[in-house]
Amino acid sequence: MTTTSLKLNFLPSISSHLSLPSNNTQPPSNLPISTPRKLRAAVIGGGPAGSSAAEALSSVGIETFLFERNVSGSKPCGGAIPLCMLHEFNIPRDLVDREVKRMRIFSPSNLSIDFGKTLLPSEFIAMTRREVLDSFLRDRAQSSGAQLICGLVNKVELPAHVDSGGPYVVHYSLNGSKKLVKVDVVIGADGVHSRVAKSINAGNYQCALAFQERIRLPEEEMEYYKDLAEMYVGDDVSPDFYGWVFPKCDHVAVGTGTVKSKLDIKRFQYGIRARAGPKISGGRVFKVEAHPIPEHPRPVRVRGRVALVGDAAGYVTKCSGEGIYFAAKSGRVCGEAVVAASEGGTKMIKEEDLKREYLKKWDGDYKNMFRFLDLLQNVFYGSNANREALVELCGDEYVQRMTFDSYLYKKLAKGNPWEDTKMVMNTIGSLARCNLVGQRMELLSNV
Ligand SMILES: Cc1cc2nc3c(=O)[nH]c(=O)nc-3n(C[C@H](O)[C@H](O)[C@H](O)COP(=O)(O)OP(=O)(O)OC[C@H]3O[C@@H](n4cnc5c(N)ncnc54)[C@H](O)[C@@H]3O)c2cc1C
């Protein structure tokens, strides 16, 4: 079948929803001349990154196609989001299952510290279910004018001459038939296995593997997790990450992750179950899920008029494995970049526009934060002795305030020079002490 006949077959199915220009068999107009129609964009992937990008584009009238292959599914995820995401993305409180005010961290020797002493009454970590959050964000993108296409994108065909404004052709499957749409701009929000990234040769990244069970607990056991989440560190739960118990409406999500030792992931899951022990033993597992988590950004995030956002770009912090906020935020920043560069969708954009308006802004806002969390992971998750030191340090109120402020508001919190110096000294002291104790224990166990 030729491209033209496919396209003609396809047109009626979308023209019933949208008023497409009658000369739609022509490729989009050349740049940078003002277009007689608005810019046309495809956003591939309807997770937090894709929906936020689609909302930003469609709210100024850019013709936006939002592709999602699985609208009724749920992304394997802990669903923890920072407070600032509720405010910035206008997420209603009734979408939040639990408002966590204490994060209990367990060291390898099961010493526990409650994080949260410094929280104000209005502050908490929001626990959501992804099936609920994602469909809310997708619905909102649709209300702004994006057209949701519940199909699988198979391929993005690149224009022969990007600079002359030729179209990108998005090939997808819908209800068993093959279809296509021609667009000016593509945003790849299709997660860790991104086909958009492949189509632009964006290169690869290292991934962690995360595993999670959803466990329904009897009401009396759920009471313990009313406003409390747990984190476990130690070689038994992960050699380079942490295990978690995150509370949801009527169940807990229990999981762990690793980069170094993926084949042992089930052993680590048994480890976290054993540590949580009687607190979850009365529960019934109703869902088991596993998924990769990117470890760092892709070598290429923008090529031509294609940009990657969210997990497709590799925006997950290493120390905490947090990616929902960064996905939604990068989708929005990228969408707004297209809006700004195209002057509200009235002119074609170029690669330089995306680099300037999206990448430069993103890296300016977040690169240092990602680097800092990288460093923390390297220092504190490296050995059981260092993890003991981490938990010891977490008892310090200043450390708690700095950590929570940075997490909840996504800004590296501004410290106090004297307290910062004290914190560095305490860190060195804790690391040295815990390593020394670790060495002595090892010596004793070898006697
Ligand atoms: C087990 C686990 C626990 C986690 N816990 C947390 C947590 O508690 N807090 C946190 O902030 N982060 C957490 N993360 C990370 C977080 O899940 C991701 O960073 C986040 O989902 C990224 O959002 P996204 O929109 O970029 O991609 P995704 O959420 O992966 O969305 C991509 C979407 O694209 C769709 N798609 C993919 N390919 C195609 C295609 N070809 N055609 C059409 N549609 C397509 C998919 O169906 C999917 O809906 C966790 C990750 C894992 C694996």
The ligand as a Gaussian input file, in Angstrom:
#p B3LYP/6-31G(d) Opt

LIG

0 1
 C        8.622000      -0.403000      40.431000
 C        8.800000       1.092000      40.240000
 C        8.500000       1.955000      41.282000
 C        8.619000       3.336000      41.087000
 N        8.237000       4.164000      42.111000
 C        8.256000       5.504000      41.926000
 C        7.760000       6.378000      42.948000
 O        7.279000       5.954000      44.004000
 N        7.813000       7.721000      42.709000
 C        8.320000       8.231000      41.557000
 O        8.351000       9.467000      41.399000
 N        8.778000       7.428000      40.562000
 C        8.733000       6.083000      40.708000
 N        9.146000       5.259000      39.690000
 C        9.577000       5.871000      38.410000
 C        8.342000       6.279000      37.596000
 O        7.464000       5.199000      37.489000
 C        8.727000       6.767000      36.187000
 O        9.829000       7.628000      36.273000
 C        7.553000       7.486000      35.504000
 O        6.498000       6.589000      35.288000
 C        7.970000       8.093000      34.156000
 O        6.830000       8.602000      33.496000
 P        6.775000       8.715000      31.894000
 O        5.492000       9.373000      31.569000
 O        8.044000       9.271000      31.400000
 O        6.780000       7.201000      31.392000
 P        5.749000       5.997000      31.706000
 O        5.059000       6.233000      32.976000
 O        6.538000       4.783000      31.504000
 O        4.690000       6.188000      30.542000
 C        4.967000       5.849000      29.226000
 C        3.646000       5.567000      28.535000
 O        3.876000       5.371000      27.153000
 C        3.073000       4.311000      26.695000
 N        3.753000       3.776000      25.515000
 C        4.996000       3.224000      25.466000
 N        5.295000       2.867000      24.211000
 C        4.240000       3.216000      23.449000
 C        3.969000       3.093000      22.053000
 N        4.855000       2.557000      21.223000
 N        2.765000       3.513000      21.599000
 C        1.867000       4.073000      22.448000
 N        2.060000       4.202000      23.780000
 C        3.245000       3.791000      24.266000
 C        3.035000       3.348000      27.881000
 O        1.914000       2.487000      27.816000
 C        2.984000       4.289000      29.065000
 O        1.684000       4.600000      29.474000
 C        9.063000       3.875000      39.853000
 C        9.385000       2.992000      38.813000
 C        9.247000       1.617000      38.990000
 C        9.555000       0.698000      37.840000

